[in-house]
Amino acid sequence: MGQISQMNMDDVIEEDYTAVDPALRNVFKRGLEGMAAFAAKLSDFEDALENLSVLADEETQKKLSKLQLQMEAVQPSVTVIGQIKAGKTSLVNAMIGSPDLLPADVNPWTSVVTSLHINTPDPDPASRAKFKFFDETEWDRLVEDGGRIGELAARAGADDELEKVRAQIAQMRDKTRARLGRKFELLLGQEHKYGYIDDDLIQRYVCLGDDPIEGEETDNQGQFADITKSADLYIERPDMPLPLCIRDTPGVNDTFMMREQITINAIRDSRICVVVLSAHQALTSMDMALIRLISNVKSREIIVFVNRIDELPDPATQVPEIRDSIIQTLKKNNGPADSEIIFGSAYWANMAMLGTLEAMHGESAKSLDNWSATLEDVNHDRLTPEELAWEASGIPAFYRALAERVDEGAGQDAIQKAARKAMNIATGLRATNQVTLMRSDRNGDAGLQKDQVVTAIDEIEQKFTQQLSQDLSKAIGEFNTRVDQSHGRFLERATASLIDHLEKKGADEIWQYSPMGLRLLLRSSYQVISKKASIAGETAYQGAAEALTEIYATMFNVSVDGFTVKPALVPHIAPPVSLGQTIALDLQTGWWKGWWRRRRGYKAFAEDFYKLIEAETNPIVEDLKGPHAAKIRTDCVATLSEFFVEQRAILMDVLEKSNISDEDLDELFGVKAQEEQALCLDVTMDELAAFAA
């Protein structure tokens, strides 16, 4: 990489990425073909929008311009999760071709979700880096209660465990105050913004530094890390065909379980989840938390990346064995089936991107030779050593898998949604066109009354909004009942199982009970409401579209073959990731033994257990019945409301054109121009129809 390889990679990223050796930029581009294919599809759609815009009047062009801006803002989002030390951050650095951007040794006490926005312009061009701090409520929950683990220990009466948590919290609090001094409280809930990205910023906000020593000067490393909740970095990658957001999350197995909720929220905000495992301990018992988190996400939206195969002496032989073990573990623990599993090495990828393969340690080089020999569809003779190492690293395979999921998931949804809106705008243009031709031929009566159209639209909106609201209320009511029944049955079965254990084996042998049954019941209930909500939405959206099509047919005398209003798309329903939240029964460790030994008598066991598990599981149940169900309703209703706003604007525009004077009409359009426009519209609508289907 010449002199550039000796430079700080952050400077290369921000100031002069194009100065990177072209051969090494070619390394990074391998695997991006699928993303380029989707980018070409997106470009073709944008061309169709532009063709429609040429045929439109000034007011309609504004609507299309807004649609074009929405398409330019399409940004597929990927959340990367995994255990601490699985190599997540090194992998994220490799994914963006920046080996040293993020610190790969973030201390377990930092709880920072770092979102890398690639080729995504921020509304504020002066904000290339943004860091948000915990607010007072979040911080108080941590320092006063010990986070989730502290709440759990307190409920269970696990005094020893609670004291350990409190001691760690006190240490963290004292260290934070020593770093930040009097301004500590003022920073909570704030956000810091910068117009640049460099290593110093990352070190100050993301990477925890050494403890300050009294009387000695310290650097700024880790200055704000204790209270930083999230980081957003905006970087340019000319070789990346699409804007992309990659979220690097902290490990989920932390002391206070703060990361767990943060990671749950990150997964909920992304359509694609990458689970990073270590080849040495792929899906060990410590990874059950990961399985719980991803078990409620669609298998097709999960990519499992097994990292660090560079540390295997014989990956060609060991990888198939590890793959079989992962598949069996997922199956045994009710994890997602058929998720794609990719094996690779962030170490190989970063060495290839740096152009420093000759510095690779010997054992890793042997593993690279061993693994690269197994790669299919790779022409070894035509690849440079860096390109071969990049292919072996799994990064190209990851991007190919990612491209498929974007094309069939979030990307496809964005295009289809926009295409239907564009089709409806084109429908309005076609109606205007036909009304104009009718007026020019002096055929038919195009003198329409505005109040007739307004009243008709209002009645249709009221009818289908009411219908949708009723269907959703019924579905949500049934869902709430089903969830409460499932929750109650689980508590009763678990308590009965506990009593049976006590009667048969006594209190000397510690009893265990899996909460998997509850999660399965709740997931099944959520799948039912998701399906019912989708059906309710589709029914209302289709009915509204058909009713509006009838307005065009009867009130505007539009009789063109295939003339229809396209219904809105049902919004994406987020998976119930909160079902993966850790609860007491998942932690069969020291605190559970302590709880068990403090009980006296079967009745005390049963009553205390019921209260403990009810309190532990209530937040999950209430989250499903509350925020999750409310979001389903809000999104479905908002989609219908947005549809009518757009349709009302289109119809009013048609109405306005139909009521202008004959002279103004001829001057505005002209018969010949209208006939030509009609032909062009047919061609453009055929183009859009392919994207809207």
Secondary structure, 3 states (H helix, E strand, C coil): CHHHHHCCHHHHHHHCHHHCCHHHHHHHHCCCHHHHHHHHHHHHHHHHHHHHHHHCCHHHHHHHHHHHHHHHCCCCEEEEEECCCCCHHHHHHHHCCCCCCCCCCCCCCCCCEEEEEECCCCCCCCCCEEEEECCHHHHHHHHHHCHHHHHHHHHHCCHHHHHHHHHHHHHHHHHHHHHHHHHHHHHCCCEEEECCCCHHHHHHHCCCCCCCCCCCCCCCCCCCHHHEEEEEEEECCCCCCCCEEEEECCCCCCCCCHHHHHHHHHHHCCCEEEEEEECCCCCCHHHHHHHHHHCCCCHHHEEEEEECHHHCCCHHHHHHHHHHHHHHHHHHCCCCCCCEEEECCHHHHHHHHHCCHHHCCHHHHHHHHHHHCCCCCCCHHHCCHHHHHHHHCCHHHHHHHHHHHHHHCHHHHHHHHHHHHHHHHHHHHHHHHHHHHHHHCCCCCCCCCHHHHHHHHHHHHHHHHHHHHHHHHHHHHHHHHHHHHHHHHHHHHHHHHHHHHHHHHCCCCCCCCCCHHHHHHHHHHHHHHHHHHHHHHHHHHHHHHHHHHHHHHHHCCCCCCCCCCCCCCCCCCCCCHHHHCCCHHHCCCHHHHHHHHHCCCHHHHHHHHHHHHHHHHHHHHHHHHHHHHHHHHHHHHHHHHHHHHHHHHHHHHHHHHHCCCHHHHHHHCCHHHHHHHHHHHHHHHHHHHHHHC
